[in-house]
């Protein structure tokens, strides 16, 4: 029923904890959704702004300015259209070209001669440089290209000689108001973009924390706490030898035949309900559940943390399990216990498993396999550790497969009338 020897190659193989378990959550859908919202909002805002400037230039009779702003208006509307059609990457490129073109259009067409440094229009290339990294987060080549354009534009305007003539300088009032508006708008835009970056980083960190917490919970459900901690620290599989521990196998009598007569959902529900009760008893008594295979349940005590009363704790668990199975739906268990030396460790490359190996494990399995329904069969090694605490019925030597005859005993009950039962901790 159980095979407690590692598969060929597993014992020698070293599993990689980091590569198999700690995987970053997929942030692609989150980033794509944020990019789509960002492009829609910015595209719509730019369309409104360019429509307003087009109207202002038309009212003042400045046809060149109106034509330039109208072309930018068409481009802004195009951003919204292509994004709604699922072409957000194209929308990002259109947005960047619009911003670059608008910056240079203002500098070349509307700045007064020899006053480039005083009007600070080149400051618009700073938020644009930040925005490049936001809209092209997953495109490093394109990000580098646009970043280089932004830096070159900023340097050319800010550091070169301010000798660029203006085609349409406009009125003095226009220039006076454009100066503070340009500085304030550029700074506010930069702050907003940085806030978006911070929100992206915070969300990514939160998702990683949640994913790591789920991994921690999963590991501690699969493995003993101390084993999970060691696996995280060492990042590789390992095995240790233990001179003294006790191993228990429990099997539901007649369950195989029953499972052929009831629906699969009922089989799973029955096993889950009963084994969940066993898990609660094991947790209450500080025992280590090793695994379940089919309708069989394997548990141990004295590993990975040594415990002098390992046989007593496991015998008490066995008595509680018999009682719980009877109360559950009249089920009968066949339980076998043995004590001795084992090797315990974590094996596997992608699916880690904490398991036990050794002759003591195999004999414990045989004690269950050749046991008596609704009874607990133990070896002499276990009985010797329980003498004075429990009552036994000698069964004599039992012929078991793969071993010489094994002296076996049936555990009756604990001698003390105040047996520390954990059955009451289990929901009925």
C-alpha positions, 0 to 999 in steps of 0.5 A: 500500500505504501512505498517508503523507499525513494524513487530511483534518482530522487534520493541523490537529486538535489531539489531547487527550492527557489526555482520550483516554489518561489515564483513571482506573480504574473503582473502582466494583466495588472500592468496592461490594465493600468496602461490602458486606463492611463492612455485613455485618460491622457489621450482624452485630456490631451484631446480636450486641451488641444481642442481648447488651444485650437479654438483660442488660436482661431479666435485670435486669427492665428491660423498656423497655431490653430492648424498645429493644435488641430493636428495634435487633436487628431493624434490625441483622438487617435490614441483613444481609438487605437487603445479601445481596439486593443492596440495599447502599444501603438497608443503608447507610441502615438502618445510619445510622438505627440508629446515630443512634437508638441514640445518642439512645436511650442519651442519653434513656433510660439517662443519669442526670439532669443528667449528660450532659456527664460520660457522653460518650455524644455521642462516638458521633456522631464515628465515625458522622460518619466512617462516613457518608462511608464508606458513602455515598461515591458519594451526596454529597446523602445524605452531607451530610444525615446529616453534618448530623444527626450534627453537630447531634446532637453539638452539641445534646448536648455544648453544650446545658444538661444538663437532659434527664431519664432514663427509666431511669437504671439502677444506679450500677455500670452508669453507672460501667462505661458511661463508660469503655466508651463512650469507648474504643469510640467512639475505637476505632470512629473509628480503624477507620473512618479506617483503612478510609478510608486503605486505600481511598485507598491502593488507589485510588492504587495502581490509578492508578499501575498504570494510569499505568504501563500507559499509559506502557508502551503509549505507549513501545511505540507511539511513540519514547521522546522523542516519548512524553515530549514528548506527555506534557509538551505534551499535544497533537499536533505535527510537526517537519521533518527535513532528513536521514533514511532510510526503509525499506519491506519487503514479504513477496513473495507473502504476499497470495496465501499468506494466502488459502490458510492460516487467519487464525490462521496468517497472524497468527502468521507475521506476528507471528513475523517482524515480532517478529524485525525489531523486535528487530533495530531495537531493537538498532540504535537504529532507529525502527519507524514502523508495519506495514500488512498484510505491509508493514513501515516503519522509519526512522533519523535521526528523531526524534533526528538521526543522521549514520549513518542510511543506514548503520544502515538498510542494515545492518538491511535486510541483516539482515532479508533474512537473517532472512526466509530463515532464518525459513521461506524467505520473500523480502522486497522492500525499498526505501530512500530518504533525504531530508527528511521531516515527522514528527509525532503525529496523531490525537485518540483513537488517536495515530500517529507517522508520516512525510510527504514526497516522500522517504517516497513514493519509498522506498515506490516503491523497494519497490513496484518492487523485486526479490524478495529484494533491497534497492533504494535511490535515488541519494540513499541510495547516495551516503550509502553509497559506500565502505561497501557494494557496489551494482549499478546498475539504471538508471532505474526508472519509478515511479508519480507520479514521474519516472524514478528512478535506482535501485541494488541494494545487494549487501552491506557491503564490510567483512567484519566487518559488525555484524550483529544477526541473532544477537540474534534468536531462531530 
